[in-house]
Amino acid sequence: MPLVYPFRTAFSDEETIESILVRMWSGNAFGWGESTPWRAPLYSGEWAQAAFLAVRDWLAPLLVGRDIESGDTLQRALSPVKANYFAKASLDLAWWDLKARLKGRPLWQVIGGRGPTVCVGADFGVMESLDMLLEEIRAAQASGFKRVKLKFRPGWELDMVRAVRGAFPSLVIHVDCNSAYSLEHLHLFQKLDEYRLAMIEQPLAHDDLVDHAQLQKSIHTPLCLDESIVSLYKARQAIELDACRWINIKLGRVGGLTNALAIHSLCEKAGIPCWVGGMLESAVGQAHSIAFATLPNMKYPSDIFPTKRFYAEDLGEPGIELSGPSEITAAGEPGIGCVPHPERLRRFQIEKAVIEKKR
Protein backbone atom coordinates (compact mmCIF):
# COMPACT_ATOMS: atom_id res chain seq x y z
CA MET A 1 0.00 0.00 0.00
CA PRO A 2 1.44 3.42 -0.93
CA LEU A 3 1.94 5.76 2.03
CA VAL A 4 0.72 9.34 1.87
CA TYR A 5 4.27 10.43 2.73
CA PRO A 6 7.53 8.57 3.44
CA PHE A 7 7.85 6.99 6.88
CA ARG A 8 11.43 7.44 8.11
CA THR A 9 12.94 5.38 10.93
CA ALA A 10 16.42 4.49 12.13
CA PHE A 11 16.53 1.52 9.75
CA SER A 12 14.82 2.72 6.56
CA ASP A 13 12.76 5.27 4.65
CA GLU A 14 9.61 3.69 3.25
CA GLU A 15 7.18 4.95 0.60
CA THR A 16 5.06 1.77 0.45
CA ILE A 17 4.28 -0.98 2.94
CA GLU A 18 4.34 -4.63 1.86
CA SER A 19 2.25 -7.26 3.65
CA ILE A 20 1.17 -10.84 3.28
CA LEU A 21 -2.54 -11.62 3.61
CA VAL A 22 -3.95 -15.06 4.36
CA ARG A 23 -7.54 -16.21 3.99
CA MET A 24 -8.11 -19.47 5.86
CA TRP A 25 -11.18 -21.58 5.13
CA SER A 26 -13.02 -24.14 7.24
CA GLY A 27 -16.08 -25.43 5.41
CA ASN A 28 -17.97 -22.32 4.33
CA ALA A 29 -16.40 -20.08 6.99
CA PHE A 30 -13.20 -18.09 6.59
CA GLY A 31 -10.86 -15.81 8.51
CA TRP A 32 -8.30 -13.22 7.45
CA GLY A 33 -4.80 -12.63 8.77
CA GLU A 34 -2.26 -9.99 7.81
CA SER A 35 1.43 -9.82 8.65
CA THR A 36 3.61 -6.90 7.65
CA PRO A 37 7.39 -7.44 7.73
CA TRP A 38 7.86 -4.76 5.03
CA ARG A 39 9.77 -4.98 1.76
CA ALA A 40 13.30 -5.69 3.04
CA PRO A 41 14.94 -7.47 6.03
CA LEU A 42 15.75 -4.24 7.85
CA TYR A 43 13.38 -4.23 10.84
CA SER A 44 13.98 -7.95 11.35
CA GLY A 45 15.45 -10.83 9.39
CA GLU A 46 12.14 -11.29 7.54
CA TRP A 47 10.62 -9.47 4.59
CA ALA A 48 7.33 -9.76 2.77
CA GLN A 49 8.44 -11.81 -0.23
CA ALA A 50 10.29 -14.32 1.94
CA ALA A 51 7.32 -14.59 4.32
CA PHE A 52 5.03 -15.27 1.35
CA LEU A 53 7.29 -18.11 0.19
CA ALA A 54 7.57 -19.52 3.71
CA VAL A 55 3.79 -19.65 4.05
CA ARG A 56 3.25 -21.05 0.56
CA ASP A 57 5.96 -23.70 0.54
CA TRP A 58 6.40 -24.72 4.18
CA LEU A 59 3.87 -23.45 6.69
CA ALA A 60 0.43 -23.61 5.07
CA PRO A 61 0.97 -27.22 3.93
CA LEU A 62 1.46 -28.16 7.61
CA LEU A 63 -2.10 -27.01 8.40
CA VAL A 64 -4.22 -27.86 5.36
CA GLY A 65 -6.61 -30.74 6.02
CA ARG A 66 -5.99 -30.81 9.78
CA ASP A 67 -8.31 -30.21 12.71
CA ILE A 68 -6.82 -27.23 14.56
CA GLU A 69 -8.77 -26.91 17.82
CA SER A 70 -6.61 -24.21 19.44
CA GLY A 71 -3.94 -21.63 18.79
CA ASP A 72 -1.49 -23.82 20.70
CA THR A 73 -2.27 -26.72 18.36
CA LEU A 74 -1.58 -24.47 15.38
CA GLN A 75 1.71 -23.26 16.81
CA ARG A 76 2.84 -26.83 17.54
CA ALA A 77 2.01 -27.80 13.97
CA LEU A 78 4.20 -24.93 12.70
CA SER A 79 7.02 -25.51 15.19
CA PRO A 80 9.23 -27.69 12.94
CA VAL A 81 9.93 -24.51 10.94
CA LYS A 82 12.32 -22.34 12.95
CA ALA A 83 11.78 -18.59 13.44
CA ASN A 84 9.80 -17.05 10.50
CA TYR A 85 7.63 -15.25 13.05
CA PHE A 86 5.89 -12.86 10.66
CA ALA A 87 5.08 -15.71 8.29
CA LYS A 88 3.63 -17.84 11.10
CA ALA A 89 1.66 -14.85 12.38
CA SER A 90 -0.29 -14.53 9.13
CA LEU A 91 -1.67 -18.05 9.63
CA ASP A 92 -2.20 -17.74 13.37
CA LEU A 93 -4.15 -14.48 12.96
CA ALA A 94 -6.32 -15.92 10.19
CA TRP A 95 -7.12 -18.88 12.47
CA TRP A 96 -8.22 -16.57 15.31
CA ASP A 97 -10.47 -14.55 13.02
CA LEU A 98 -11.93 -17.81 11.71
CA LYS A 99 -12.46 -19.12 15.26
CA ALA A 100 -14.27 -15.95 16.35
CA ARG A 101 -16.45 -15.93 13.22
CA LEU A 102 -17.42 -19.57 13.84
CA LYS A 103 -18.36 -18.64 17.40
CA GLY A 104 -20.35 -15.66 16.13
CA ARG A 105 -18.53 -13.30 18.51
CA PRO A 106 -16.11 -10.38 18.12
CA LEU A 107 -12.49 -11.42 18.52
CA TRP A 108 -11.93 -9.03 21.43
CA GLN A 109 -14.61 -10.88 23.39
CA VAL A 110 -13.23 -14.30 22.49
CA ILE A 111 -9.79 -13.43 23.93
CA GLY A 112 -11.15 -11.83 27.11
CA GLY A 113 -10.91 -8.11 26.40
CA ARG A 114 -12.22 -5.60 28.94
CA GLY A 115 -14.32 -3.70 26.42
CA PRO A 116 -14.23 -2.67 22.77
CA THR A 117 -12.61 0.78 23.14
CA VAL A 118 -8.83 1.20 23.31
CA CYS A 119 -6.56 4.21 23.79
CA VAL A 120 -4.18 4.99 20.93
CA GLY A 121 -1.28 7.39 20.39
CA ALA A 122 0.29 9.43 17.61
CA ASP A 123 3.61 8.44 16.01
CA PHE A 124 5.98 10.64 14.05
CA GLY A 125 8.87 9.53 11.87
CA VAL A 126 11.87 11.65 10.95
CA MET A 127 10.60 14.76 9.16
CA GLU A 128 12.01 17.40 6.86
CA SER A 129 12.35 19.95 9.66
CA LEU A 130 11.72 20.48 13.36
CA ASP A 131 9.12 23.10 12.51
CA MET A 132 7.18 20.52 10.50
CA LEU A 133 7.39 18.03 13.38
CA LEU A 134 6.18 20.57 15.94
CA GLU A 135 3.28 21.54 13.69
CA GLU A 136 2.22 17.89 13.35
CA ILE A 137 2.45 17.34 17.11
CA ARG A 138 0.33 20.43 17.75
CA ALA A 139 -2.32 19.02 15.43
CA ALA A 140 -2.20 15.64 17.22
CA GLN A 141 -2.49 17.29 20.62
CA ALA A 142 -5.40 19.43 19.42
CA SER A 143 -7.12 16.22 18.24
CA GLY A 144 -6.83 14.82 21.75
CA PHE A 145 -4.04 12.27 21.40
CA LYS A 146 -2.73 11.37 24.85
CA ARG A 147 0.84 10.53 23.93
CA VAL A 148 3.39 11.03 21.15
CA LYS A 149 6.06 8.63 19.92
CA LEU A 150 9.09 10.10 18.17
CA LYS A 151 11.42 8.16 15.90
CA PHE A 152 14.99 8.73 17.09
CA ARG A 153 18.07 8.14 14.94
CA PRO A 154 21.56 9.62 14.37
CA GLY A 155 21.08 13.20 13.20
CA TRP A 156 17.57 13.38 14.71
CA GLU A 157 18.33 13.06 18.40
CA LEU A 158 18.75 15.38 21.39
CA ASP A 159 18.04 18.61 19.53
CA MET A 160 14.78 17.13 18.32
CA VAL A 161 13.73 15.93 21.78
CA ARG A 162 14.78 19.25 23.33
CA ALA A 163 12.62 21.15 20.84
CA VAL A 164 9.60 18.91 21.38
CA ARG A 165 9.83 18.96 25.17
CA GLY A 166 10.31 22.73 25.14
CA ALA A 167 7.18 23.21 23.04
CA PHE A 168 5.12 20.61 24.92
CA PRO A 169 6.28 20.56 28.56
CA SER A 170 3.51 18.30 29.88
CA LEU A 171 2.88 16.00 26.90
CA VAL A 172 3.53 12.26 27.34
CA ILE A 173 6.43 11.52 24.98
CA HIS A 174 8.69 8.58 24.27
CA VAL A 175 11.36 7.87 21.67
CA ASP A 176 11.82 4.80 19.48
CA CYS A 177 15.41 4.04 18.48
CA ASN A 178 14.81 0.91 16.36
CA SER A 179 18.09 -0.70 17.46
CA ALA A 180 20.31 2.11 16.13
CA TYR A 181 22.67 2.42 19.12
CA SER A 182 25.07 0.55 21.42
CA LEU A 183 26.40 0.89 24.96
CA GLU A 184 29.01 3.26 23.54
CA HIS A 185 26.18 5.80 23.45
CA LEU A 186 25.48 5.59 27.19
CA HIS A 187 26.07 9.33 27.65
CA LEU A 188 23.39 10.07 25.04
CA PHE A 189 20.81 8.06 26.95
CA GLN A 190 21.83 9.56 30.27
CA LYS A 191 21.17 12.97 28.71
CA LEU A 192 17.68 11.80 27.72
CA ASP A 193 16.91 11.39 31.43
CA GLU A 194 16.55 15.17 31.54
CA TYR A 195 13.48 15.18 29.29
CA ARG A 196 11.04 13.13 31.38
CA LEU A 197 10.31 10.56 28.69
CA ALA A 198 7.75 7.84 29.31
CA MET A 199 10.24 5.30 27.92
CA ILE A 200 13.05 4.69 25.45
CA GLU A 201 12.03 2.00 22.99
CA GLN A 202 14.58 -0.56 21.71
CA PRO A 203 17.75 1.56 21.88
CA LEU A 204 20.23 -1.30 21.38
CA ALA A 205 20.67 -4.28 19.04
CA HIS A 206 17.55 -5.98 17.68
CA ASP A 207 18.41 -9.32 19.28
CA ASP A 208 19.97 -8.08 22.53
CA LEU A 209 18.84 -8.50 26.12
CA VAL A 210 22.05 -8.37 28.19
CA ASP A 211 23.23 -4.90 27.11
CA HIS A 212 19.72 -3.54 27.60
CA ALA A 213 19.83 -4.82 31.18
CA GLN A 214 23.12 -2.97 31.72
CA LEU A 215 21.73 0.20 30.14
CA GLN A 216 18.57 0.06 32.29
CA LYS A 217 20.72 0.00 35.41
CA SER A 218 22.59 3.09 34.19
CA ILE A 219 19.64 5.40 33.45
CA HIS A 220 16.40 6.44 35.13
CA THR A 221 14.15 6.46 32.04
CA PRO A 222 12.32 3.13 31.60
CA LEU A 223 13.40 0.98 28.67
CA CYS A 224 10.87 -0.72 26.43
CA LEU A 225 11.83 -3.79 24.40
CA ASP A 226 10.36 -4.28 20.93
CA GLU A 227 12.52 -6.06 18.33
CA SER A 228 14.21 -8.21 21.00
CA ILE A 229 10.94 -9.86 22.05
CA VAL A 230 10.13 -12.45 19.39
CA SER A 231 8.82 -15.22 21.66
CA LEU A 232 7.60 -16.13 25.13
CA TYR A 233 11.08 -17.47 25.81
CA LYS A 234 12.72 -14.13 25.02
CA ALA A 235 10.14 -12.26 27.10
CA ARG A 236 10.85 -14.50 30.10
CA GLN A 237 14.59 -13.94 29.73
CA ALA A 238 14.13 -10.17 29.46
CA ILE A 239 12.11 -10.12 32.68
CA GLU A 240 14.60 -12.31 34.52
CA LEU A 241 17.49 -10.08 33.41
CA ASP A 242 15.58 -6.89 34.33
CA ALA A 243 16.28 -5.66 30.81
CA CYS A 244 13.21 -3.43 30.56
CA ARG A 245 10.28 -1.83 32.37
CA TRP A 246 7.86 -2.12 29.41
CA ILE A 247 7.29 -4.59 26.57
CA ASN A 248 5.84 -3.64 23.20
CA ILE A 249 3.97 -6.59 21.68
CA LYS A 250 3.58 -6.69 17.90
CA LEU A 251 1.45 -9.58 16.73
CA GLY A 252 3.54 -10.15 13.61
CA ARG A 253 6.88 -10.02 15.38
CA VAL A 254 5.95 -12.66 17.98
CA GLY A 255 4.38 -15.14 15.56
CA GLY A 256 0.71 -14.31 16.04
CA LEU A 257 -2.01 -13.77 18.59
CA THR A 258 -1.47 -17.13 20.32
CA ASN A 259 2.07 -16.21 21.33
CA ALA A 260 1.08 -12.61 22.06
CA LEU A 261 -1.54 -13.82 24.55
CA ALA A 262 1.07 -15.97 26.31
CA ILE A 263 3.52 -13.04 26.52
CA HIS A 264 0.76 -10.76 27.82
CA SER A 265 -0.07 -13.26 30.58
CA LEU A 266 3.59 -13.67 31.54
CA CYS A 267 4.14 -9.91 31.73
CA GLU A 268 0.96 -9.37 33.73
CA LYS A 269 2.08 -11.90 36.35
CA ALA A 270 5.56 -10.33 36.47
CA GLY A 271 4.24 -6.77 36.83
CA ILE A 272 5.62 -5.64 33.44
CA PRO A 273 3.07 -3.46 31.63
CA CYS A 274 2.59 -3.89 27.89
CA TRP A 275 1.26 -1.99 24.92
CA VAL A 276 0.45 -2.85 21.31
CA GLY A 277 2.90 -2.03 18.55
CA GLY A 278 2.20 -1.87 14.85
CA MET A 279 3.88 -2.15 11.46
CA LEU A 280 1.54 0.18 9.54
CA GLU A 281 -0.74 -2.70 8.65
CA SER A 282 -3.93 -2.24 6.69
CA ALA A 283 -7.24 -2.20 8.55
CA VAL A 284 -7.19 -6.02 8.42
CA GLY A 285 -4.02 -6.29 10.49
CA GLN A 286 -4.93 -3.37 12.71
CA ALA A 287 -8.29 -4.95 13.53
CA HIS A 288 -6.42 -7.85 15.15
CA SER A 289 -4.26 -5.37 17.08
CA ILE A 290 -7.33 -3.47 18.29
CA ALA A 291 -8.77 -6.69 19.69
CA PHE A 292 -5.50 -7.51 21.43
CA ALA A 293 -5.23 -3.98 22.85
CA THR A 294 -8.45 -4.54 24.85
CA LEU A 295 -6.64 -6.88 27.28
CA PRO A 296 -6.13 -5.77 30.88
CA ASN A 297 -2.32 -5.44 30.94
CA MET A 298 -2.25 -2.94 28.06
CA LYS A 299 -1.23 0.14 30.03
CA TYR A 300 -0.03 2.59 27.35
CA PRO A 301 -1.72 4.03 24.24
CA SER A 302 -1.29 1.66 21.32
CA ASP A 303 0.35 2.10 17.91
CA ILE A 304 -2.97 1.79 16.08
CA PHE A 305 -3.79 4.53 13.60
CA PRO A 306 -6.73 5.97 11.71
CA THR A 307 -6.47 5.02 8.04
CA LYS A 308 -6.07 8.61 6.84
CA ARG A 309 -2.96 9.04 9.01
CA PHE A 310 -0.85 6.99 6.58
CA TYR A 311 -3.00 5.87 3.64
CA ALA A 312 -5.13 7.51 0.96
CA GLU A 313 -6.65 4.06 0.38
CA ASP A 314 -6.79 1.29 2.95
CA LEU A 315 -6.69 -2.26 1.67
CA GLY A 316 -9.17 -3.28 4.35
CA GLU A 317 -12.78 -2.24 4.78
CA PRO A 318 -14.12 -0.67 6.81
CA GLY A 319 -11.09 1.55 7.40
CA ILE A 320 -9.92 2.54 10.86
CA GLU A 321 -11.39 5.70 12.35
CA LEU A 322 -11.18 7.40 15.73
CA SER A 323 -14.27 6.83 17.85
CA GLY A 324 -13.28 9.60 20.28
CA PRO A 325 -10.22 11.64 21.26
CA SER A 326 -7.28 9.20 21.20
CA GLU A 327 -9.71 6.25 21.04
CA ILE A 328 -10.56 3.51 18.56
CA THR A 329 -13.34 0.99 19.07
CA ALA A 330 -13.22 -2.65 17.99
CA ALA A 331 -15.90 -3.92 15.65
CA GLY A 332 -19.00 -5.52 17.13
CA GLU A 333 -19.33 -8.06 14.31
CA PRO A 334 -18.05 -11.64 14.57
CA GLY A 335 -14.29 -11.98 14.14
CA ILE A 336 -12.24 -8.88 13.43
CA GLY A 337 -15.08 -7.14 11.57
CA CYS A 338 -12.87 -6.35 8.57
CA VAL A 339 -12.02 -7.87 5.18
CA PRO A 340 -9.88 -6.76 2.24
CA HIS A 341 -11.68 -4.58 -0.31
CA PRO A 342 -11.88 -6.88 -3.39
CA GLU A 343 -10.92 -4.29 -6.03
CA ARG A 344 -8.06 -2.85 -3.99
CA LEU A 345 -6.83 -6.35 -3.22
CA ARG A 346 -6.61 -7.10 -6.94
CA ARG A 347 -4.92 -3.77 -7.64
CA PHE A 348 -2.33 -3.97 -4.86
CA GLN A 349 -1.63 -7.69 -5.22
CA ILE A 350 1.90 -8.74 -6.15
CA GLU A 351 1.58 -12.52 -5.98
CA LYS A 352 -1.05 -15.08 -4.99
CA ALA A 353 -1.10 -18.77 -4.08
CA VAL A 354 -3.81 -21.26 -3.11
CA ILE A 355 -2.87 -24.12 -0.78
CA GLU A 356 -5.56 -26.77 -0.50
CA LYS A 357 -5.91 -30.38 0.49
CA LYS A 358 -5.23 -32.79 -2.35
CA ARG A 359 -8.31 -34.78 -3.24
VENZIWO-V260620 format. One record per residue. RES is the residue in three letters. PHI is phi in radians with two decimals (NA if undefined). NEAR is the number of other C-alpha atoms within 8 Angstrom. D_CENTER is the distance of its C-alpha to the mean C-alpha in Angstrom with 2 decimals. Layout:
RES&PHI&NEAR&D_CENTER / RES&PHI&NEAR&D_CENTER
This chain:
MET&NA&10&16.71 / PRO&-1.22&8&18.51 / LEU&-1.42&12&17.04 / VAL&-1.27&8&19.51 / TYR&-2.74&6&19.63 / PRO&-1.05&9&18.36 / PHE&-1.83&10&15.11 / ARG&-1.87&12&16.33 / THR&-2.22&12&14.69 / ALA&-1.21&12&16.49 / PHE&-1.93&9&16.05 / SER&-2.97&7&16.68 / ASP&-2.05&8&17.70 / GLU&-2.04&8&16.35 / GLU&-1.88&10&18.32 / THR&-2.40&8&16.71 / ILE&-2.06&13&13.47 / GLU&-1.82&10&14.23 / SER&-2.23&11&12.78 / ILE&-2.05&11&14.54 / LEU&-2.03&9&15.50 / VAL&-2.18&10&17.43 / ARG&-1.90&9&20.02 / MET&-1.93&11&21.49 / TRP&-1.84&9&24.97 / SER&-2.41&7&27.09 / GLY&1.10&5&30.48 / ASN&-1.68&5&30.06 / ALA&-1.70&9&26.63 / PHE&-2.55&12&23.31 / GLY&-2.43&15&19.56 / TRP&-2.00&15&16.79 / GLY&-2.28&17&13.60 / GLU&-2.29&15&11.35 / SER&-2.35&14&9.49 / THR&-2.27&14&8.88 / PRO&-1.46&17&10.06 / TRP&1.32&10&12.10 / ARG&-1.43&9&15.88 / ALA&-2.48&9&16.76 / PRO&-1.37&10&16.09 / LEU&-1.95&8&15.30 / TYR&-1.31&10&11.77 / SER&-2.46&9&12.75 / GLY&-1.36&6&15.84 / GLU&-1.80&13&14.57 / TRP&-2.61&12&14.88 / ALA&-1.04&14&15.13 / GLN&-1.11&7&18.88 / ALA&-1.17&8&18.99 / ALA&-1.11&14&16.42 / PHE&-1.01&10&18.63 / LEU&-1.15&9&21.67 / ALA&-1.11&11&20.39 / VAL&-1.16&12&19.74 / ARG&-1.10&12&23.02 / ASP&-1.64&8&25.26 / TRP&-2.18&10&24.15 / LEU&-1.51&13&21.61 / ALA&-1.00&11&22.60 / PRO&-1.06&10&26.26 / LEU&-1.28&8&25.64 / LEU&-1.87&11&24.75 / VAL&-1.04&9&27.08 / GLY&1.48&6&30.08 / ARG&-1.80&5&28.92 / ASP&-1.50&4&28.69 / ILE&-1.97&8&25.22 / GLU&-1.53&6&25.76 / SER&-2.72&6&22.59 / GLY&-1.08&11&19.11 / ASP&-1.12&7&20.85 / THR&-1.08&9&23.43 / LEU&-1.08&12&20.97 / GLN&-1.13&10&19.34 / ARG&-1.15&8&22.91 / ALA&-1.11&9&23.93 / LEU&-1.48&11&21.27 / SER&-1.11&7&21.97 / PRO&-1.03&6&24.77 / VAL&-1.49&8&22.32 / LYS&-1.37&5&20.92 / ALA&0.91&4&17.35 / ASN&0.90&11&15.82 / TYR&-1.15&12&12.62 / PHE&-1.10&16&10.82 / ALA&-1.11&15&14.23 / LYS&-1.10&13&14.73 / ALA&-1.06&18&11.52 / SER&-1.05&17&12.97 / LEU&-1.35&14&16.09 / ASP&-1.04&16&14.88 / LEU&-1.16&14&12.96 / ALA&-1.08&15&16.12 / TRP&-1.09&13&18.25 / TRP&-1.17&13&16.75 / ASP&-1.11&15&17.23 / LEU&-1.04&16&20.66 / LYS&-1.03&10&21.51 / ALA&-1.15&15&20.86 / ARG&-1.12&14&22.83 / LEU&-1.12&9&25.62 / LYS&-1.38&7&25.79 / GLY&1.26&9&25.93 / ARG&-2.29&13&23.42 / PRO&-1.08&15&20.08 / LEU&-1.03&14&17.19 / TRP&-1.06&14&16.50 / GLN&-1.26&9&20.14 / VAL&-1.04&9&20.15 / ILE&-1.61&7&17.64 / GLY&1.57&7&19.50 / GLY&-1.16&14&17.70 / ARG&-1.33&7&19.89 / GLY&3.04&8&20.05 / PRO&-1.35&12&18.38 / THR&-1.71&9&17.63 / VAL&-2.17&14&14.68 / CYS&-1.58&10&14.67 / VAL&-2.23&14&12.38 / GLY&-2.07&15&12.84 / ALA&-2.00&11&13.72 / ASP&-2.02&9&12.44 / PHE&-2.36&10&15.08 / GLY&-1.35&9&15.37 / VAL&-1.17&11&18.75 / MET&-2.00&9&21.40 / GLU&-1.17&5&24.99 / SER&-2.74&6&26.52 / LEU&-1.15&9&26.16 / ASP&-1.05&6&28.02 / MET&-1.12&9&25.47 / LEU&-1.07&10&22.63 / LEU&-1.08&10&24.77 / GLU&-1.12&8&25.61 / GLU&-1.15&8&22.03 / ILE&-1.15&9&21.33 / ARG&-1.03&8&24.58 / ALA&-1.13&8&23.56 / ALA&-1.14&10&20.27 / GLN&-1.13&9&22.39 / ALA&-1.12&7&25.03 / SER&-1.43&8&22.60 / GLY&1.73&8&21.88 / PHE&-1.11&13&18.43 / LYS&-1.61&11&18.56 / ARG&-2.72&10&16.64 / VAL&-2.26&14&15.87 / LYS&-1.93&12&13.59 / LEU&-2.03&12&15.57 / LYS&-1.18&14&14.89 / PHE&-2.31&13&17.64 / ARG&-2.62&10&19.52 / PRO&-0.88&7&23.22 / GLY&1.63&4&25.24 / TRP&-2.44&9&22.82 / GLU&-2.21&9&23.17 / LEU&-1.09&8&25.65 / ASP&-1.06&7&27.47 / MET&-1.14&9&24.38 / VAL&-1.10&9&23.43 / ARG&-1.04&9&27.14 / ALA&-1.15&9&27.40 / VAL&-1.18&9&24.47 / ARG&-1.15&11&25.68 / GLY&-1.12&7&29.20 / ALA&-1.41&7&28.42 / PHE&-2.33&7&26.25 / PRO&-1.12&6&27.78 / SER&-1.96&5&26.25 / LEU&-1.24&9&22.76 / VAL&-1.28&9&19.82 / ILE&-2.32&11&18.27 / HIS&-2.45&12&16.14 / VAL&-2.02&12&15.67 / ASP&-2.10&12&13.06 / CYS&-1.66&15&15.15 / ASN&0.83&15&12.97 / SER&1.18&11&15.71 / ALA&-1.51&12&18.54 / TYR&-2.26&10&21.11 / SER&-2.43&9&23.37 / LEU&-1.12&8&25.72 / GLU&-1.11&6&28.22 / HIS&-1.73&8&26.41 / LEU&-0.93&10&27.04 / HIS&-1.04&7&29.23 / LEU&-1.05&8&26.52 / PHE&-1.29&9&24.27 / GLN&-1.14&11&27.37 / LYS&-1.15&7&28.04 / LEU&-1.12&11&24.65 / ASP&-0.97&11&25.95 / GLU&-1.25&6&28.24 / TYR&-1.84&8&25.64 / ARG&0.91&7&24.43 / LEU&-1.38&12&20.71 / ALA&-1.15&9&18.47 / MET&-3.01&12&16.84 / ILE&-2.02&14&16.42 / GLU&-1.64&13&13.03 / GLN&0.70&16&13.53 / PRO&-1.29&13&16.99 / LEU&-1.86&14&18.44 / ALA&-0.91&11&18.13 / HIS&-1.10&10&14.98 / ASP&-2.02&7&16.84 / ASP&-1.69&9&18.83 / LEU&-2.19&11&19.51 / VAL&-1.12&8&23.21 / ASP&-1.16&10&23.28 / HIS&-1.09&13&20.53 / ALA&-1.08&12&22.84 / GLN&-1.14&9&25.72 / LEU&-1.11&10&24.00 / GLN&-1.05&14&23.04 / LYS&-1.23&7&26.73 / SER&-1.73&8&27.80 / ILE&-2.34&10&26.00 / HIS&-1.61&8&25.68 / THR&-1.14&12&22.26 / PRO&-1.09&12&19.61 / LEU&-1.65&14&17.25 / CYS&-2.08&13&13.59 / LEU&-1.69&12&12.34 / ASP&-2.20&11&9.04 / GLU&-0.95&13&10.21 / SER&-1.21&12&13.17 / ILE&-1.71&14&11.74 / VAL&-1.90&11&11.72 / SER&-2.83&10&13.97 / LEU&-1.06&11&15.95 / TYR&-1.04&6&18.64 / LYS&-1.17&10&16.83 / ALA&-1.12&12&15.69 / ARG&-1.08&9&19.36 / GLN&-1.11&9&20.67 / ALA&-1.05&11&18.66 / ILE&-1.17&11&20.08 / GLU&-1.12&7&23.50 / LEU&-1.45&9&23.59 / ASP&1.01&9&22.55 / ALA&-1.53&15&20.11 / CYS&-2.85&14&17.92 / ARG&-1.99&10&18.13 / TRP&-2.40&13&14.46 / ILE&-2.30&13&11.51 / ASN&-1.56&11&7.83 / ILE&-1.92&13&6.37 / LYS&-1.84&13&3.42 / LEU&-1.05&13&5.83 / GLY&-1.17&14&6.67 / ARG&-1.14&13&7.33 / VAL&-1.72&15&9.46 / GLY&1.62&19&11.29 / GLY&2.15&17&10.55 / LEU&-1.21&12&11.23 / THR&-0.99&11&14.50 / ASN&-1.22&11&13.38 / ALA&-1.08&13&10.70 / LEU&-1.10&8&13.76 / ALA&-1.16&9&15.92 / ILE&-1.16&11&13.92 / HIS&-1.00&10&13.79 / SER&-1.12&8&17.53 / LEU&-1.04&10&18.35 / CYS&-1.12&13&16.88 / GLU&-1.07&10&18.64 / LYS&-1.16&7&21.87 / ALA&-1.53&7&21.63 / GLY&1.34&6&21.08 / ILE&-1.77&11&17.76 / PRO&-1.25&12&15.65 / CYS&-2.18&14&11.90 / TRP&-2.71&15&9.27 / VAL&-1.62&15&5.92 / GLY&-1.72&11&3.22 / GLY&-2.47&11&2.45 / MET&-2.16&7&5.00 / LEU&1.04&8&7.77 / GLU&-1.13&13&8.25 / SER&-1.23&10&11.61 / ALA&-1.04&15&12.62 / VAL&-1.10&17&12.70 / GLY&-1.17&11&9.06 / GLN&-1.19&12&8.42 / ALA&-1.09&13&11.40 / HIS&-1.09&11&10.03 / SER&-1.13&13&7.28 / ILE&-1.06&14&10.39 / ALA&-1.03&14&12.45 / PHE&-1.14&12&10.53 / ALA&-1.20&12&10.56 / THR&-1.40&14&14.33 / LEU&-1.27&10&15.00 / PRO&-1.21&7&17.45 / ASN&-1.63&10&15.86 / MET&-1.52&12&13.13 / LYS&-1.93&8&15.17 / TYR&-2.48&7&13.42 / PRO&-0.96&13&12.35 / SER&-1.45&12&8.76 / ASP&-1.48&11&6.82 / ILE&-2.25&12&8.15 / PHE&-2.20&11&11.01 / PRO&-1.03&10&14.42 / THR&-0.86&14&15.16 / LYS&-1.14&7&17.90 / ARG&-1.12&6&15.84 / PHE&-2.21&10&14.90 / TYR&-2.27&11&16.82 / ALA&-1.32&9&20.50 / GLU&-2.30&7&19.94 / ASP&-1.66&11&17.02 / LEU&-1.07&12&17.26 / GLY&-1.59&12&16.71 / GLU&-2.40&11&19.27 / PRO&-1.22&7&19.53 / GLY&-1.21&9&17.24 / ILE&-1.60&10&15.17 / GLU&-2.31&8&17.55 / LEU&-1.18&10&18.01 / SER&-1.77&7&20.28 / GLY&-3.09&6&21.47 / PRO&-1.03&8&20.99 / SER&1.09&12&17.38 / GLU&-2.30&11&16.93 / ILE&-2.31&14&15.52 / THR&-1.98&10&17.16 / ALA&-1.16&12&16.19 / ALA&-1.13&9&18.70 / GLY&-1.60&8&21.89 / GLU&-1.35&9&22.57 / PRO&-1.02&13&22.26 / GLY&1.31&15&18.96 / ILE&-1.54&15&16.02 / GLY&1.24&10&18.68 / CYS&-2.63&10&17.50 / VAL&-2.45&9&18.75 / PRO&-1.15&10&18.91 / HIS&-1.24&9&21.81 / PRO&-0.98&6&24.48 / GLU&-1.20&6&25.95 / ARG&-1.17&9&22.76 / LEU&-1.06&10&21.61 / ARG&-1.14&7&24.98 / ARG&-1.26&6&24.86 / PHE&-1.50&7&21.47 / GLN&-1.14&7&21.98 / ILE&-1.74&4&22.67 / GLU&-2.67&4&23.61 / LYS&-2.47&5&24.06 / ALA&-2.52&5&25.24 / VAL&-2.08&5&26.60 / ILE&-1.99&8&26.82 / GLU&-2.42&7&29.36 / LYS&-1.18&6&31.84 / LYS&-1.24&3&35.09 / ARG&-1.50&2&37.98
